[in-house]
Amino acid sequence: MNNKIKILFTTVVVSLCMFLSAVFSATPNKVNYQGVLKEKGQLVTGTRKMKFAIYDAAVGGNLKWTSGEVNVQVNGGASGMF
């Protein structure tokens, strides 16, 4: 009887670990992007319209996601977006 309890306990613990790992490993829906923006060699300050895109290859890839046109705040050339 003691062996059956150990097996049951182990099964419950492993199942719980698998469930929790699936719950907490969800794919984030935001991408952090940081960059430096210059116009004519000068660091930019102000709001600029930008478009971000993700492709499945560096050259000739298929578009997987696009942000559309977004306003990005730039300060001293530094920009960041989530």
PyMOL commands that place a pseudoatom at each C-alpha (Angstrom):
pseudoatom trace, name=CA, resn=MET, resi=1, chain=A, elem=C, hetatm=0, pos=[0.000, 0.000, 0.000]
pseudoatom trace, name=CA, resn=ASN, resi=2, chain=A, elem=C, hetatm=0, pos=[2.835, 2.400, 0.816]
pseudoatom trace, name=CA, resn=ASN, resi=3, chain=A, elem=C, hetatm=0, pos=[4.316, 1.926, -2.674]
pseudoatom trace, name=CA, resn=LYS, resi=4, chain=A, elem=C, hetatm=0, pos=[0.988, 2.874, -4.319]
pseudoatom trace, name=CA, resn=ILE, resi=5, chain=A, elem=C, hetatm=0, pos=[0.880, 6.127, -2.356]
pseudoatom trace, name=CA, resn=LYS, resi=6, chain=A, elem=C, hetatm=0, pos=[4.418, 7.001, -3.497]
pseudoatom trace, name=CA, resn=ILE, resi=7, chain=A, elem=C, hetatm=0, pos=[3.502, 6.345, -7.132]
pseudoatom trace, name=CA, resn=LEU, resi=8, chain=A, elem=C, hetatm=0, pos=[0.317, 8.401, -6.837]
pseudoatom trace, name=CA, resn=PHE, resi=9, chain=A, elem=C, hetatm=0, pos=[2.175, 11.267, -5.146]
pseudoatom trace, name=CA, resn=THR, resi=10, chain=A, elem=C, hetatm=0, pos=[4.901, 11.229, -7.799]
pseudoatom trace, name=CA, resn=THR, resi=11, chain=A, elem=C, hetatm=0, pos=[2.300, 11.211, -10.584]
pseudoatom trace, name=CA, resn=VAL, resi=12, chain=A, elem=C, hetatm=0, pos=[0.479, 14.187, -9.067]
pseudoatom trace, name=CA, resn=VAL, resi=13, chain=A, elem=C, hetatm=0, pos=[3.699, 16.184, -8.594]
pseudoatom trace, name=CA, resn=VAL, resi=14, chain=A, elem=C, hetatm=0, pos=[4.919, 15.507, -12.153]
pseudoatom trace, name=CA, resn=SER, resi=15, chain=A, elem=C, hetatm=0, pos=[1.500, 16.397, -13.597]
pseudoatom trace, name=CA, resn=LEU, resi=16, chain=A, elem=C, hetatm=0, pos=[1.399, 19.619, -11.599]
pseudoatom trace, name=CA, resn=CYS, resi=17, chain=A, elem=C, hetatm=0, pos=[4.895, 20.579, -12.765]
pseudoatom trace, name=CA, resn=MET, resi=18, chain=A, elem=C, hetatm=0, pos=[3.970, 19.949, -16.390]
pseudoatom trace, name=CA, resn=PHE, resi=19, chain=A, elem=C, hetatm=0, pos=[0.784, 22.007, -16.044]
pseudoatom trace, name=CA, resn=LEU, resi=20, chain=A, elem=C, hetatm=0, pos=[2.568, 24.928, -14.366]
pseudoatom trace, name=CA, resn=SER, resi=21, chain=A, elem=C, hetatm=0, pos=[5.381, 24.948, -16.932]
pseudoatom trace, name=CA, resn=ALA, resi=22, chain=A, elem=C, hetatm=0, pos=[2.810, 25.171, -19.734]
pseudoatom trace, name=CA, resn=VAL, resi=23, chain=A, elem=C, hetatm=0, pos=[0.966, 28.014, -17.989]
pseudoatom trace, name=CA, resn=PHE, resi=24, chain=A, elem=C, hetatm=0, pos=[4.049, 30.113, -17.230]
pseudoatom trace, name=CA, resn=SER, resi=25, chain=A, elem=C, hetatm=0, pos=[5.859, 29.558, -20.530]
pseudoatom trace, name=CA, resn=ALA, resi=26, chain=A, elem=C, hetatm=0, pos=[3.327, 31.382, -22.689]
pseudoatom trace, name=CA, resn=THR, resi=27, chain=A, elem=C, hetatm=0, pos=[4.756, 33.399, -25.546]
pseudoatom trace, name=CA, resn=PRO, resi=28, chain=A, elem=C, hetatm=0, pos=[4.918, 37.122, -24.762]
pseudoatom trace, name=CA, resn=ASN, resi=29, chain=A, elem=C, hetatm=0, pos=[2.850, 39.352, -27.013]
pseudoatom trace, name=CA, resn=LYS, resi=30, chain=A, elem=C, hetatm=0, pos=[5.313, 42.251, -26.941]
pseudoatom trace, name=CA, resn=VAL, resi=31, chain=A, elem=C, hetatm=0, pos=[8.762, 42.716, -28.419]
pseudoatom trace, name=CA, resn=ASN, resi=32, chain=A, elem=C, hetatm=0, pos=[11.201, 45.215, -26.933]
pseudoatom trace, name=CA, resn=TYR, resi=33, chain=A, elem=C, hetatm=0, pos=[13.084, 47.177, -29.584]
pseudoatom trace, name=CA, resn=GLN, resi=34, chain=A, elem=C, hetatm=0, pos=[15.680, 49.860, -28.883]
pseudoatom trace, name=CA, resn=GLY, resi=35, chain=A, elem=C, hetatm=0, pos=[17.631, 51.901, -31.366]
pseudoatom trace, name=CA, resn=VAL, resi=36, chain=A, elem=C, hetatm=0, pos=[19.443, 55.118, -32.218]
pseudoatom trace, name=CA, resn=LEU, resi=37, chain=A, elem=C, hetatm=0, pos=[17.978, 57.441, -34.818]
pseudoatom trace, name=CA, resn=LYS, resi=38, chain=A, elem=C, hetatm=0, pos=[19.955, 60.024, -36.754]
pseudoatom trace, name=CA, resn=GLU, resi=39, chain=A, elem=C, hetatm=0, pos=[18.859, 62.384, -39.510]
pseudoatom trace, name=CA, resn=LYS, resi=40, chain=A, elem=C, hetatm=0, pos=[21.635, 63.901, -41.639]
pseudoatom trace, name=CA, resn=GLY, resi=41, chain=A, elem=C, hetatm=0, pos=[24.172, 62.711, -39.052]
pseudoatom trace, name=CA, resn=GLN, resi=42, chain=A, elem=C, hetatm=0, pos=[22.433, 64.399, -36.106]
pseudoatom trace, name=CA, resn=LEU, resi=43, chain=A, elem=C, hetatm=0, pos=[20.711, 62.656, -33.213]
pseudoatom trace, name=CA, resn=VAL, resi=44, chain=A, elem=C, hetatm=0, pos=[16.932, 63.099, -33.373]
pseudoatom trace, name=CA, resn=THR, resi=45, chain=A, elem=C, hetatm=0, pos=[14.638, 64.407, -30.638]
pseudoatom trace, name=CA, resn=GLY, resi=46, chain=A, elem=C, hetatm=0, pos=[10.876, 64.369, -31.082]
pseudoatom trace, name=CA, resn=THR, resi=47, chain=A, elem=C, hetatm=0, pos=[8.175, 62.036, -32.340]
pseudoatom trace, name=CA, resn=ARG, resi=48, chain=A, elem=C, hetatm=0, pos=[8.723, 60.041, -35.526]
pseudoatom trace, name=CA, resn=LYS, resi=49, chain=A, elem=C, hetatm=0, pos=[6.411, 57.681, -37.389]
pseudoatom trace, name=CA, resn=MET, resi=50, chain=A, elem=C, hetatm=0, pos=[7.925, 54.202, -37.751]
pseudoatom trace, name=CA, resn=LYS, resi=51, chain=A, elem=C, hetatm=0, pos=[6.853, 50.776, -38.937]
pseudoatom trace, name=CA, resn=PHE, resi=52, chain=A, elem=C, hetatm=0, pos=[8.285, 47.539, -37.534]
pseudoatom trace, name=CA, resn=ALA, resi=53, chain=A, elem=C, hetatm=0, pos=[8.157, 44.156, -39.236]
pseudoatom trace, name=CA, resn=ILE, resi=54, chain=A, elem=C, hetatm=0, pos=[9.318, 40.600, -38.549]
pseudoatom trace, name=CA, resn=TYR, resi=55, chain=A, elem=C, hetatm=0, pos=[10.264, 38.216, -41.368]
pseudoatom trace, name=CA, resn=ASP, resi=56, chain=A, elem=C, hetatm=0, pos=[11.144, 34.522, -41.239]
pseudoatom trace, name=CA, resn=ALA, resi=57, chain=A, elem=C, hetatm=0, pos=[14.474, 35.063, -43.053]
pseudoatom trace, name=CA, resn=ALA, resi=58, chain=A, elem=C, hetatm=0, pos=[17.090, 37.810, -43.287]
pseudoatom trace, name=CA, resn=VAL, resi=59, chain=A, elem=C, hetatm=0, pos=[16.769, 38.015, -47.099]
pseudoatom trace, name=CA, resn=GLY, resi=60, chain=A, elem=C, hetatm=0, pos=[13.706, 37.170, -49.188]
pseudoatom trace, name=CA, resn=GLY, resi=61, chain=A, elem=C, hetatm=0, pos=[11.682, 36.072, -46.180]
pseudoatom trace, name=CA, resn=ASN, resi=62, chain=A, elem=C, hetatm=0, pos=[7.950, 36.006, -45.613]
pseudoatom trace, name=CA, resn=LEU, resi=63, chain=A, elem=C, hetatm=0, pos=[6.316, 38.717, -43.520]
pseudoatom trace, name=CA, resn=LYS, resi=64, chain=A, elem=C, hetatm=0, pos=[5.221, 37.237, -40.177]
pseudoatom trace, name=CA, resn=TRP, resi=65, chain=A, elem=C, hetatm=0, pos=[4.168, 40.385, -38.270]
pseudoatom trace, name=CA, resn=THR, resi=66, chain=A, elem=C, hetatm=0, pos=[3.921, 44.135, -38.703]
pseudoatom trace, name=CA, resn=SER, resi=67, chain=A, elem=C, hetatm=0, pos=[3.210, 46.903, -36.228]
pseudoatom trace, name=CA, resn=GLY, resi=68, chain=A, elem=C, hetatm=0, pos=[1.635, 49.187, -38.763]
pseudoatom trace, name=CA, resn=GLU, resi=69, chain=A, elem=C, hetatm=0, pos=[2.598, 52.842, -38.547]
pseudoatom trace, name=CA, resn=VAL, resi=70, chain=A, elem=C, hetatm=0, pos=[3.273, 53.920, -34.943]
pseudoatom trace, name=CA, resn=ASN, resi=71, chain=A, elem=C, hetatm=0, pos=[4.452, 57.146, -33.316]
pseudoatom trace, name=CA, resn=VAL, resi=72, chain=A, elem=C, hetatm=0, pos=[7.734, 56.630, -31.473]
pseudoatom trace, name=CA, resn=GLN, resi=73, chain=A, elem=C, hetatm=0, pos=[9.178, 59.126, -29.021]
pseudoatom trace, name=CA, resn=VAL, resi=74, chain=A, elem=C, hetatm=0, pos=[12.888, 59.760, -29.680]
pseudoatom trace, name=CA, resn=ASN, resi=75, chain=A, elem=C, hetatm=0, pos=[15.095, 61.605, -27.190]
pseudoatom trace, name=CA, resn=GLY, resi=76, chain=A, elem=C, hetatm=0, pos=[18.696, 62.431, -28.082]
pseudoatom trace, name=CA, resn=GLY, resi=77, chain=A, elem=C, hetatm=0, pos=[18.619, 59.761, -30.765]
pseudoatom trace, name=CA, resn=ALA, resi=78, chain=A, elem=C, hetatm=0, pos=[17.495, 57.019, -28.362]
pseudoatom trace, name=CA, resn=SER, resi=79, chain=A, elem=C, hetatm=0, pos=[14.229, 55.291, -29.139]
pseudoatom trace, name=CA, resn=GLY, resi=80, chain=A, elem=C, hetatm=0, pos=[12.467, 52.348, -27.627]
pseudoatom trace, name=CA, resn=MET, resi=81, chain=A, elem=C, hetatm=0, pos=[9.243, 50.509, -28.261]
pseudoatom trace, name=CA, resn=PHE, resi=82, chain=A, elem=C, hetatm=0, pos=[7.352, 47.562, -26.850]
for i in range(1, 82): cmd.bond("trace and resi %d" % i, "trace and resi %d" % (i + 1))
show_as sticks, trace
zoom trace
